[in-house]
Structure formats: C-alpha cells, structure tokens
C-alpha cells in the first residue's frame, strides 16, 4: 500500500476531482448596503443566506477565499443528526424543557438537510444509509450500549448493534459493537457547498469570493445602529451580521476566536475500489466513526473511493506522518485494502469546544455566530445557519430551539495549542487502554 510518489496528490482533494468546474463569484469592488452581511461562504453562512433571501432580506455573503475551499468543501460529508454529548447529559445541564428542545432540534437536522437538498435540486449525491459509531473495546461497547438506550429514550432514531451485526454492515471485525443512527446519510461536501451557493445566488443573495473582511465595527458614536465591514476594495453597510467562520475564525472578533480550540482533520482517499473490494468494504454504505476521543471516520464516496479521516497536524498542510498513521489505521480495520493505491490526501480545520457542543452566540447587538461543530458540521451547520437567519430577522431568541449562550474564553488561551497537543497524547493513551471517550 503506497501513499508516496508522483501518483499521490496532497494538494487536490478527491472531492475536487469529481466535481464540475466551480462557479466563480466576483470579489467585492465597491461599497454596498444590505440588510444582513454574512461572513463566510460555507455550510453555515450559505444556509443562513438562503433562509434570509427566502424571507425577502437583502443579503451579502463575503468569502475570504473560494466557496467550498475550506472545511465545508473538504470534510467527510457525513450527515449525522444529534449532538455529541449523551442526551441525559444535555438535559441535566439545560433542564428538561430546554434540553429536550435542543435534542429535538438536533435529531431532525439530517431530515432538514436532505429536505433542503431536494427543495433546491442540489446535485450532491445524497444517500441515506445511516451512520455507525463503532466501539473499539469492551469498555467502549458497554458505554455505547448505554448511550444508544439513553439517546433512544430522548427521541433519537438509534439502536445498539452487536459485534456480528457491525461486521455485517461494515465488512470489518474491528469493532466490538456499535450504535446505528438510522436517519443519517452522506453527501458530496464540495458539491453540496457549491449547490447551496448557487441556490442562494439564484434566490437573490449577492456572493463575493476573495473578499476577506478586514474590520468589523458598529460606529454608534456617530449615531449609527448599523455595522460597517471593510474589505480590500469595498465596504459593506449592514443592519445585521452573521459571522459563519467556525474553525477559520480569526482576530476579526478576538473573543470568538478565543472561545474555541482548533484542530486539523486529515483525510486520505483511494482510487475507486475494484468490484470485489467494493462488495466487502462498507457493503451497507453507512458511514462510520468511532468512540475514540482521537477518532477515525470513513465511508465510500459516490465514485466508489474509500475515504478515511483522522486527526491531522497543527497545520492546514498534510504531513507524511499523518498520511502513514491514517493509512495504517485503514489497514487495521480493513486488511482487504492491502495493496490499494492512496491517490489523494488533504486536511482542513475543525473548531472544538470544551463541552463538545456547538455554541450559538449573540456577540453584540445585531451580530451572531455559531461555532464549534467538532466534526459534525454538515447537519448542525445547516440548522444553526437557519437559526441565525431567524435571529437576524428579529425572531426572539427564546423561540429558537437551540440556546444562545454566553461567550466564554478558553482558559489560558495563549497555551491552547501546546495544551491541545498534550490532550491528544493523553487521549491516545486512554484510547489504547480501551476507555470510552
């Protein structure tokens, strides 16, 4: 099994090779005025823009690079409903009424995502074959069985499956059990991102690429209750602003940047598998993630490639050590992949929060953000993007099913990267000993 040599492409993702040429949107080159300015052209920002223009708002989307050029177009494409923490933990923290509303909101997000795809005719190879969280040890299996029972009690469409059933669904004997999320599915993430952009543009949103927002201020001292966003060649005057930058949040709003820890997810993709391999590797075509804290996730893409991801380096570039580690993890789970050619490798940035929940914040009057998807950013981004659209349109926050919470800075933020590296080492050891995440 090779991951080196001229045949291995560590620049382009496999998603890029299987997508049509990208539509181009111009940079902002003049001053504009709108009702809502959206910073970031990924799942969150585009879902928000689409919801806003559907309600008659004038919307301007500002993307620093290209639409789909960051995590939204480079992730694994798994559409997983629900939240990471166990349902009873969410209810214990937020109360029975608010906690159940959060869970109901999260449980229906896969349905909402696929409905949005159908509504706008987005050609992104959607499938609904479920998602499996695989237990990698007896301890993790017992914990996962309890998780499945609790999550089902609180409305999740989940069931625990034993070792034999997991092996039947995945073609791998690596896992000692699993939790099957029946409502889950997958999309081609780059096509989905571009499809959202095209739908938003058709509906009347103004999209601008290569238009990084350099400053964001609300000059109330001059009697203004509007926001001013400055880019290199033009400014935007907006009543409301949605900051949809997640793992790429920067010093534009330092407090938001300091509320998350960024990690990188690295992925590898094979050539399309042979018919014989395709029949025995993930035959049910459900995506898989694991109960490890430092997890691996994998699926078969629409062209028949095996795609696997895991923790990458603290960089947007893919390093040889990550390539070797992830390729080895694939072979551990699927020995039948011995000898396959790894054709593509890439990385993207993921925002993590300390409580494993995405956070919805009112940063200032008329300024909203949703941040910290922690690897579940397809369905959650759609739902929270639409929630922020409602807030920008004046809907009371108490009517939103996901709570607006105070922004909290990560403790000892300047040391976050060394601490994250130490935490990864700690969790790798814990994972090796079989403890559940």
N, C-alpha and C positions, 0 to 999 in steps of 0.2 A: 504494500500500500504506500503510494508515494504522495507527498504534498509539496515536493520541491520541483526545481527545474523550470524551463521556459513555459511548460504547459499549465502551470499553476498561476492563476490570476489573483493577486492580492490587492487589486485596485477596483475592478468592477465586481459588483455583486451578481449572483445568478439571477436575481430579480431584474436587473438591468438588461441582461441578455435575452430575456423572454418577454420584455415589454416593448410596445411600439415606441417610436420616437416621441420624446417629451414635447408637449405643447410649450411654447415659450410665452412668458408674460414679461412685459417691459419693466425696466427699473422706473421708480418714481422720479420724474424730471421736472415737476412743477409743484406748486402749493395746491393742496386740495382741502376740501371741507367735507365732513361726513358725520353721520350720527354715531357710528361705532367704528373705531380703529382696532383691528386685530393684529397683534404682533405674533408672527409665527404661522407658517403655512403647512402644518402637519395635521394629524387627525383632529386634535382639539380645536385648533383655530379654524379649520375648514368646516368642521361640523357646526361650530358656532356661527360662522359666516352664512352657511346655508340656511340655518334656522332663522337668522336675523333677516335676511333678504326675503324669506318667505313670509315675514310679518311686515314687510314694507320698509324696513330700515335701509338707509344708505350706508354701505359697508366698504371699508378699505382694508385689504389684507396686505401686510408688509412682511415679506420673507427675506431673511438675510442672504440666503443662497438660492438654491433651486427648489421648487416644490418637490417634495419627496427625497431630497438629497440628504436628509438626516435620518433620525431614528424611525420616523413614520414609514419611510420607504425602504428601510434596511433591517427591520425586525423580522421575527419568525412568522408573523402573520396569523398566529393562533388567536381565535376569538373566544375568549373564556369568560363566562359570566361569574358573578360573585366577587367576594373580597378575599384577600389572603388570610386574615385572622379568622379563627373559628367563630361561627355565628354567635355562640353564647358569650364569647369574649366581647364582641361588638355590642351586644345587648347589655352586658354588665357595665360597660363603660358609658354608653349613651342613653341607657334607660330603655324600658320595654317598648314604648311607643316610637321614639326617635330611632332606636336601634333597629326595630323591625322595618321601619320605613327605609332606612339605609339598605338593609338586606334585600327588601323587595325591589328597590331601585337597581341594585347590582345584579340580582337574579334575572331581571328581564333585559339586560343590556345586550346579550347575544341576539335575542329576538329583535331588539330595536336596530342593531347594526345590520342584520340581514334584511330587515324591512326597508331601511334606508337605501341599501344597495338595489333592492327591487324597485323601489319608488323612482329612483333616478336612472335606472338602467345601467348601472356601473358594471362594466365587464372586467371583473377581477377574480374570476374562477372561484366563486364561493362554494364551499362544501360544508355539510353539517353532519359529520361523522363522529362527533363527540370529542372529548379530551380525557386523558387518563393521567392521574397523578400517581406515579409509581412509588411504592415503598421499597427501600433498598436494604432493609434489615428487619428482623423480627420486632424490634422495639418500634421502628417506624411504622410497621404494618399495624400493630396494635393501636398506635396513636391515630393512624389514618382511618382505621375502622371506626374509632370513636368520633373522629371528625365527620365522617360520612353520616353517621347516625344523627349527630347534632345538627349538621347543616340541613339534612332532610327534614328534621323536626321544625326548622325555622323557614322552610319553604324552598330549599334547594332541590333541583332535579338531579339528585346524585344517588349512587349506590356503591357499596363496597363490593369489590370482586376479588376472588381468591387467586392464589398463585396460578392455578391451571387456566383460569379464565383470562388472566392478564397475558399469559403466554400465548393463548389462542388469539387474542386481539392484536398483540404486538409482534409475534414471531420471535420473542426473546424470553429466555428463562432467568433474566437478571433480577426481576422484581419478585418480592415475596407476597405481594398483594397490591391492590390499587383502588383508587376511587374514580369511578366513571362519572363524568359530568356530561349528561346526555344532551343538553341544549347547546353545547359548544360546537365550534367548527373552525374554519380557516379561510383565509383569503390570500390572494397575491398582494402583499402590502404596498408595493410601489404602484401597481395598477389601481388599487383602492384609493391611495392618496391622490393620484392624478385624476381619478374619476370624481372624487369629491371636489377637487379644484375646478374641473370643467363644469360640474353641476352648479357650483356657486357662481362661476362666471356667467353661465347661461341665464341664471336667475337674476343677475344684475349686480353682483359684487365686483368691485374693482380689485384685481390682483396684481401685485408688483413683486417681481423677483429682484435679487441683488440689491435690496433696499434695507440695509441694516439700520435699525433705529439707534441713533447715537445719543439722544437725550429725550427724556420724558418728564414734562413738568406741567403743573397747573397754576398758572400765574394769577392767583386770586388777589394778589396785591394790586393788580390793575383792574380789579372789578370783574374778572372773568371767571366763570364756572366751567370752563372747557379745558380740555387737555391739548397741549402742543407737543407733537412728536417731530423730531428733526432727523432727517436722513441726509446723505451726502449732497443730493441735488434737489431736494424739495422737503417741505414741511406739511404736516397733516394737522388740521384743526378738527378735534372730535369731542363730542359730548361725553362719550363713554369709551373706555379702553379695556380690551381683553388681552391679557398677556398669556400667550399659549406657547411657552418655550420649554417647559419641562426640564429635561436633562441639559439643555443648552441655555438655561437661564444664566445671565451674566450680570455684570455690575450696573446694568441699566436700572435695576431695583435691588440694591445690595441685600436688603433684609430677606427677600425671597430667595436669592442665591444662597444665603447663609442658613436657610431652613432645610436644606437637603444635602445628601452626600451623593456625589456622582460616582458610578462605577461603569465599567465598559463591558458590553456583551460582545463576544467574538463568535462568528459563525463560519462553518465550512459547508460546502455543497459538492456532491459528486457529479459526475456525468449522469444522465438518465440511466437508471438501473436496467439490467437485462430483464426480459420477461421472467426468467427463473428467479432472480433475486427480488423482483417486484412482487412476486406472488408470496414470498416468505418473509419479507421485511415490512412490518407495519401493514399486514394484509387488510385490516379493518379501516385503514386510512384515518384513524384517530390520531391527533397529536398527543405527544407525551411530554410531561415534565416530571420532576422527581421531588421527593420530600426532603432532599438535602437542602441545607441552607445555601451552599455553593452548588447550585443545581445545574443539571444539563436538561436540554429540551430538544425535541426532534420531531420531524414529520416528513412525509413525502410531498414534494411540491407539485404543482399542476402539470409539470413536464416530466414527472417521474424521478426527479433527483431526490436523494436522501440529504436532508439538511439538518445539521445539528449545531447547537449553540451552547456556550457556557461562559464562565467568567473570563474576561479578556484582560489585557494590560491596562495600566492607568494612562491610556493614550487612545486617540482615535485611529491609530495605525495598528495593524495586526503584526505581532511578533512571532518568530519561529517557535518559541517555547509554547505559546498558546496553541499554535497550529498542531504541534506534536501532541500536546496534552488532550486536545479535543478529539483528534483523530484516534488516539489510543482509547479514549472513553467510548467512541463509537464501536470500536472493535471488541471492547469488553462486553458490550451489550449485544452486538450482532457479529459474532465470529464469521458469519457467512459473508461479511463485507470485505474479508481479507482479499487484497489484490485490486480493489476498486481504485479508480483514479479520482483524487480530490482535485476539482477543477477551479473552484472559487473560494476565496476567504475574505472576510471583511469584519469590521467592528462598528459599533455605534454606542452612544452614551445613554445610560439609564439613570434616572433620578430615584433615589431611595429615601424613604423617611424612616424615622426611628421607630414608629409604631406600625410599619408595613401597610399603612393606609394612604391612599391619595388624599391630599388636602385641598379644600376649596376655601379661598381667602378673599376678603374684601381688603385690598391693600391700602386704599384711600377712597374717598367718595368718588364713585364712578370708575374705579379701577379694580378689575377682577383677575384672579388667576386660579388655575387648577394645576397641581404639581405633585410629582412623586408617585408615578404609576407602578414603579417597582417591577417592571416586566410584564404587566397586564394592560398595556396601554392601548390596545385596539378597541375593545368594547368600552372600557372605562373612559377613554378619551372622547368617544362619540357621545356618551351620556353626559359627561361633565362639560363638554363643549356646548351641548344644547342647554344644559342647566345655566351656564354663564350667559347664554343668549337671553334666557328668560330674565335673569337678573339685570342685564343691560337694558332690557325693555321695561324695567320698572316693577317686575313681579317681586312681591315681598319675599325675603329670604326664608321666612317660616313656611312658605308654600312650596319651597324646593325640597325634594325628598332627601337630598344629601346635605349635611350640615355645613354652614360656614363657621370655620373655627379660627381662633386667634393664630397669628403667625408667631412661631417660636424658633429662635435661632438654635442651631445645633451647638451644644456645649463645646467649649474650646475649639471653635470653628477653624482657626488657623492650623490646627493639628489634625484636621479631618482626614487628610489623605494618609499620613502615617498610621493614624488610628484605624482607618478602613483596611489598610494592608495588614495590620496586626489582627483585626477582626476576621479577615479572610483566612489567615493562618489558623486562628483559633477554631473557626467553624470547619475548616478542612479536617483538622484533627478530630473534632466532635463527629463529623460525618463518617470518618473512617472507623470510629468506635461504634457506629450504628445508632447514635442518638437522633431522635426526630428533630426537625427544625422548629 
